[in-house]
């Protein structure tokens, strides 16, 4: 069962300051599921593992259902525990959202914001956008994790995850920020040495460097006689880093196909030259912010997503 609501460590510790309050039992239960052991939760809140276990047992007695199967190696949610966890996450997230919303009435959005983005978007967009965002909202602190590998926003407690390209099935809240089109380009040096391709078939005699790890990018879409065709390309270099391929293209190693925001500066100043613009399909793809349900109304999250939408 996919769990779609998150309650972070910092918020959990606030609730845990009221250890005899029923709300703290919810926080302990949720954090136990997140960390996978009573001992790990105990370390966070300065309790023994048995003390954390007693809190979860107290919660089970109060609701009249077993929430966790306890074994010597791990904790496993019961069916009742899976159902209860969704509600518990929602209640705790709603409490945090309410506190943040009330606080923002008397001041600016504040608090800690966790963001995840791919490397290219972080380097070529967020690096430019975060400084003015921080100037506008000085009471918000940011923790940006950058990775080209797909993460689990719930397990990693990420408020906003930015994705470029098609999305898989998810119950996360998706907010469209804009779109990215792709461009084929090479450096003036490379094109002088190897010639400028005039039609799609000419790609066969060029060194077309490819991004690995994304099967849909292994062939380059072109338009021929009004039809979209996928053109197989070959090259001497493959990499899982779009930035590295961009650097190689700038150095004259070959042609590269990349998102328009990635090579924006290089195209503008002529260090890269677009080719085949008349027949290449730019294949526009969405740029999306994925938000954990229950957190979309927290002022700092809302402020960040609205800022990205306005800048798109």
C-alpha positions in Angstrom: 0.0 0.0 0.0 1.4 3.4 -1.0 1.5 5.9 1.8 1.0 9.4 0.5 1.2 11.8 3.4 4.4 12.8 5.2 5.2 14.2 8.6 8.8 15.3 9.0 11.3 14.9 11.8 11.2 18.5 12.9 7.4 18.6 13.2 7.5 15.2 14.9 9.8 16.5 17.6 7.5 19.5 18.3 4.5 17.1 18.9 6.7 14.8 20.9 7.3 17.5 23.4 3.8 16.7 24.7 4.5 13.0 25.3 1.4 12.4 27.3 -0.9 14.0 24.7 -2.8 11.6 22.4 -1.3 13.6 19.4 2.2 12.5 20.5 1.1 8.9 20.2 0.3 9.5 16.5 3.7 11.2 16.0 5.5 8.3 17.6 3.6 5.7 15.5 4.2 7.6 12.3 7.9 8.1 13.0 8.3 4.4 13.9 6.9 3.4 10.5 9.2 5.9 8.8 12.4 4.8 10.6 11.6 1.2 10.9 12.5 0.6 14.6 11.6 1.7 18.1 15.3 2.2 18.8 15.7 4.7 15.9 12.8 6.8 17.2 14.1 6.6 20.7 17.4 8.0 19.6 15.6 11.0 18.0 13.5 11.8 21.1 15.8 10.6 23.9 13.6 7.7 25.0 14.5 4.0 25.3 13.3 1.6 22.6 11.0 0.0 25.2 9.6 3.4 26.0 8.7 4.0 22.4 7.2 0.6 22.2 5.0 1.3 25.2 3.7 4.5 23.5 2.7 2.5 20.4 1.1 -0.2 22.6 -0.9 2.6 24.4 -2.2 3.8 21.1 -3.2 0.3 20.0 -5.1 -0.2 23.3 -6.9 3.1 22.9 -8.1 2.3 19.3 -8.6 -1.4 20.0 -6.6 -2.7 17.1 -3.1 -4.1 16.5 -1.1 -1.7 14.3 2.3 -3.3 14.1 3.5 -6.9 14.0 6.7 -7.0 16.1 9.4 -9.5 15.1 13.0 -9.8 16.2 14.1 -8.3 12.9 11.6 -5.8 11.8 8.2 -4.1 12.3 5.4 -4.8 9.8 2.2 -2.8 9.5 -1.0 -4.8 10.0 -3.9 -4.1 7.6 -5.4 -2.0 10.3 -2.1 -0.2 10.8 -1.9 0.7 7.0 -5.4 2.2 7.2 -4.6 4.1 10.4 -1.3 5.4 9.1 -2.9 7.3 6.3 -5.2 9.0 8.7 -2.4 9.7 11.2 -0.2 11.3 8.6 -3.1 13.4 7.5 -4.0 14.6 11.0 -0.3 15.6 11.8 0.2 17.3 8.4 -3.1 19.3 8.9 -1.9 20.4 12.4 1.4 21.6 10.9 -0.3 23.3 8.0 -2.7 25.1 10.4 0.1 26.3 12.7 2.1 27.6 9.7 -0.9 29.2 8.1 -1.8 31.1 11.3 1.8 32.1 11.9 2.0 33.5 8.3 -1.0 35.8 8.9 1.3 37.7 11.3 4.4 37.6 9.2 5.9 36.0 6.1 6.0 32.3 5.3 8.7 30.7 7.4 10.2 27.4 8.2 12.3 24.7 6.6 11.7 23.6 3.0 12.9 20.3 1.6 13.3 20.2 -2.2 14.6 17.5 -4.6 15.6 18.1 -8.3 17.5 16.6 -11.1 21.1 17.8 -11.6 20.4 19.7 -14.8 17.4 21.6 -13.6 19.1 22.4 -10.3 22.2 23.8 -11.9 20.6 25.7 -14.8 17.4 26.9 -13.3 17.3 26.6 -9.5 20.7 28.1 -9.0 19.4 31.2 -10.7 16.0 31.2 -9.1 16.8 30.4 -5.4 18.6 33.6 -4.6 15.7 35.9 -5.5 13.3 33.5 -3.8 15.4 33.6 -0.6 15.5 37.4 -0.8 11.7 37.6 -1.1 11.2 35.0 1.7 14.1 35.5 4.2 12.4 33.4 6.9 12.4 30.2 4.8 15.4 27.9 4.9 16.1 25.5 2.1 17.5 21.9 2.0 18.0 21.0 -1.7 18.9 17.4 -2.6 20.1 17.0 -6.2 20.0 13.6 -7.9 19.3 12.1 -11.3 18.0 9.0 -9.7 14.3 8.9 -8.8 13.7 9.2 -5.1 10.7 8.3 -2.9 9.5 11.7 -1.7 7.5 10.1 1.2 10.4 8.0 2.6 12.8 10.9 2.1 10.4 13.5 3.6 10.7 15.9 0.6 8.2 18.7 0.4 8.6 19.5 -3.3 10.0 17.2 -5.9 10.7 18.7 -9.3 10.4 16.4 -12.3 11.2 17.1 -16.0 9.4 14.7 -18.4 6.5 12.3 -18.2 5.3 11.2 -14.8 4.4 7.7 -13.6 1.2 6.9 -11.7 1.3 8.7 -8.4 -1.1 10.2 -5.9 1.2 13.0 -5.2 -0.2 16.4 -6.0 1.2 17.6 -9.4 1.5 21.3 -10.3 2.7 22.1 -13.8 5.5 24.7 -13.8 6.1 24.9 -17.5 7.6 22.7 -20.2 11.0 21.9 -21.7 11.7 21.4 -25.4 14.8 19.7 -26.8 17.4 21.0 -29.2 20.1 19.3 -31.2 23.3 21.3 -31.2 27.1 21.2 -31.7 29.9 23.6 -31.2 31.2 25.7 -34.1 34.4 23.8 -34.0 32.7 20.4 -34.4 30.5 21.6 -37.2 33.4 23.2 -39.0 35.3 19.9 -38.9 32.4 17.5 -39.6 29.9 19.6 -41.5 26.4 20.8 -40.6 23.7 18.1 -41.0 21.1 19.2 -43.6 18.6 16.4 -43.1 17.7 13.8 -40.5 19.6 11.0 -42.4 22.8 13.0 -42.1 22.9 12.2 -38.3 24.2 8.7 -39.3 27.6 10.2 -40.1 27.9 12.3 -36.9 29.0 11.4 -33.4 25.7 11.7 -31.6 26.3 11.6 -27.8 23.5 10.0 -25.8 22.0 10.3 -22.4 21.9 6.8 -20.8 19.3 5.5 -18.4 16.3 6.9 -20.3 15.2 4.5 -23.1 12.9 7.1 -24.7 16.0 9.3 -25.4 18.0 6.6 -27.2 16.4 7.6 -30.5 15.9 11.2 -31.7 12.4 12.1 -33.0 12.3 13.8 -36.4 9.7 14.9 -38.9 9.7 13.4 -42.3 7.0 14.1 -44.9 4.6 15.2 -42.2 5.2 12.1 -40.1 7.1 11.7 -36.8 9.9 9.1 -37.1 12.4 8.0 -34.5 15.9 8.3 -35.9 18.4 5.8 -34.4 21.7 7.6 -33.7 25.2 6.4 -32.8 28.0 7.9 -30.9 31.2 7.1 -29.1 30.1 8.5 -25.7 27.1 7.8 -23.5 26.6 9.2 -20.0 24.0 9.4 -17.3 24.9 13.1 -16.9 23.3 15.7 -19.2 25.7 18.3 -17.9 28.7 16.2 -18.8 27.4 15.7 -22.4 26.8 19.4 -22.6 30.4 20.1 -21.6 31.6 17.5 -24.2 29.6 19.2 -26.9 31.1 22.6 -25.9 34.5 21.0 -26.2 33.7 19.9 -29.8 33.3 16.1 -29.1 30.0 15.7 -31.1 26.3 16.6 -31.3 24.1 16.4 -28.3 20.3 16.6 -27.8 19.4 18.4 -24.6 16.6 20.3 -22.8 16.5 24.0 -23.9 17.0 25.3 -20.4 20.2 23.3 -20.1 22.1 25.0 -23.0 20.3 28.4 -22.8 23.5 30.4 -22.1 25.7 28.5 -24.6 23.1 28.9 -27.4 22.7 32.6 -26.7 26.4 33.4 -26.9 27.1 31.1 -29.9 29.2 28.5 -28.1 26.6 26.0 -29.3 24.8 26.1 -32.7 21.4 24.4 -33.1 21.0 22.1 -36.1 18.1 20.4 -37.9 15.6 22.9 -36.4 13.4 22.5 -39.5 12.9 18.8 -39.1 13.7 18.0 -35.5 10.7 17.3 -33.1 11.5 19.2 -29.9 9.1 16.8 -28.1 7.9 19.3 -25.4 7.7 17.7 -21.9 6.2 19.1 -18.7 8.2 20.4 -15.8 6.2 19.4 -12.7 6.3 20.1 -9.0 5.2 17.0 -7.0 3.9 17.9 -3.5 3.1 15.5 -0.7 -0.7 15.6 0.0 -1.4 17.6 3.1 1.5 19.9 2.6 0.3 21.9 -0.4 -1.4 24.4 1.9 1.7 25.1 4.1 2.6 28.7 3.3 6.3 28.0 2.6 5.5 25.2 0.2 2.8 27.3 -1.5 5.2 30.3 -1.8 7.9 28.3 -3.4 5.7 26.6 -6.0 4.0 29.9 -6.9 7.4 31.5 -7.3 8.5 28.7 -9.7 5.2 29.0 -11.7 5.7 32.8 -12.0 9.3 32.4 -13.2 8.5 29.7 -15.8 
